[in-house]
Amino acid sequence: MSDNAKTIKVVDRRLFTADGDLREEHRQELERPAPAPAAADEKPAAPPEPVVETSEAFLGLLDMLAQTASLYLEGIPDPATGRRAVDLTAARQIIDSIVVLREKTRGRLSFEETNALDGLVGQLQLVFSNLATRGRGRPVPGTGPAPGARRG
C-alpha cells in the first residue's frame, strides 16, 4: 500500500460473535434494570382531543376565493366595450380549487370552517350550473358540472 492510502476501520456491530455468544457490550445493555412498570391500577392517559380553533386566515382565504369566483360568474366589465363578460372556464377553475381545498382539509377544520367551506362550494356550484345551462336548456360545451359536484 502506498503512504497516501487511507486506512479503513471496520466496526463489527453484530450482537453475537462468530461462535454464537452474545458480545460483552450487548450483554451489559441487556443486564441493565428495566424501568419500573406503571402500576396495574393506573390506566394510561388518553391523549387529549385536539382542539380545532377557527382560523380567521382560513375564513379570509375562503372569502377571497368566493369573491374571485363571483366576479367570473357575474361577469367582469370589458374595459374597451364596458360589457360584462361571464368567464365560466375561470369560474370553474376557482370552484375546482375550492373543492380540492375541501378534500385536502377534510377532518382538520373546525365546525365553523367546515360549514363555511361546504356552503361556499354548494352555492358556487349551483350558480355555475345555472349559468352553464342557461339558454338552450343544455350545458354549454366544456362547461359541464364542476368536478366533485354531488348528483342527487
N, C-alpha and C positions, 0 to 999 in steps of 0.2 A: 504494500500500500504506500501511497505517497504521503508526504508530510502534510499536504493540504487537505487530505480526505477527512471528512467529519466522522466522528465516532458515533455510532448509533447505539443507544442503550435500549434494551428490550426489557419491559417490566411484565412479569407474569402475574396476571390478576385473577387467575382461576382460583376457585375455592379449595380445590383438592390438589394434592401432589400427584406425581406420576404413579405412586404406589396406592393411591386412593385414600390417603389420610387427609384430614382437614388441616389446612395450613394454620400455623400458630396465630397469625394476626386475625384471621377469621374466627378462630376458636375464642379469642378474647372478646370479640364483639358479641358472640352468641352467649357468653357466660355473664355478661352484664345483667344486673337485675332489671326485669321488665317494670315499667311504670305501674303503680298500683291501679288495679281496675276500679272503675266507678262503682259505687255501692249499688247493690242489686235493686234496692227500692227506688233509686233515683232514675227517672226517665230522662233520656237525652232531650235536651231543649230543642224544640222545633224551631226551625229558622223563622224569623219574623216575616210576616207577609210584606212584600214590597209595597210601599205607599207610592201610588202613582199620582203625582200632582199635575194639575192642569198647567200647561206651558203657554204663557201669553205669546211667546215667539212662534209656537206651532199654530196657534189660532190666527196670528198675524199672517203666517205663510198661507194658510187656507184662504184668508180674506184676499190676499194679493192674487192668488190663483183664480179665485172666483171672479174678481174684478176683470182680470185679463180675459177669461173665457166669456164673460158677459159682454165685453167690448166687441169681441169677434162675433158673438151671436146677435147683438143688436145692430151691428154694422158700424164700421169706422168711416167717418166722412172722408171722401177723397178731396185732397187739397185743391186739385185743379177744377173739379166739377161741383164739389160741395155735396154730391150724392153719397148716401151711406151705402157701403158695400159689405154684405154679410160674408164672412170667410169661414165656411163650415170646416174646411180642412184644418185651419189653425185652431178653431174651437175644439175640434175632435182631438187634436194633439194635446191640448191643455187638459181636456177631460180624461184622456188616456193616462196622462201623467198623474192626475189626482187618483185614479183607480189604482195605479201601481203603488203610489204612496200609501193608500189604504191597505193594500195587500201586504206590503213590507212592514207596516207598523202594527198589524193585527195582534192584539193581545198585549201591547205595550203602551196603550194610550189610556188616559183617564176616561171616565164615563162621558164627561162633557166633550172631550176631544173626539171620541168615537161617534157620538151623536152628531156633532157638527160636521164631521167628515162624511158620514153616511147620508145626512140630509143634503149636503152640498152636491155629492155625486148624483143622488136621485133627482134633484132639481135641474141640474145641468143636463143630465141625460134626457129628461123629459122635454126641456126646451129644444135641445138639439134634435130629438126625434120629431118634434112638431115642425121645426123648420125644414128638416130634411125631407119630410113627406108632403110639405105644402105644395100646392099646385095640382098635379095630375093624380094625386092620391097614391102615388108610389114613390119610393125613395129616389132621390137624385143620384145618378151614378157616382160611385165612390164615396157616398156619404151614408152608408147603412148604419144600423145601430152601433153605438160605441162598444168596443170590446169590454167584456165584463158586465154588460148590461143584463139585468135579470129579465128573463122572459116569463110571463105569467101564464 
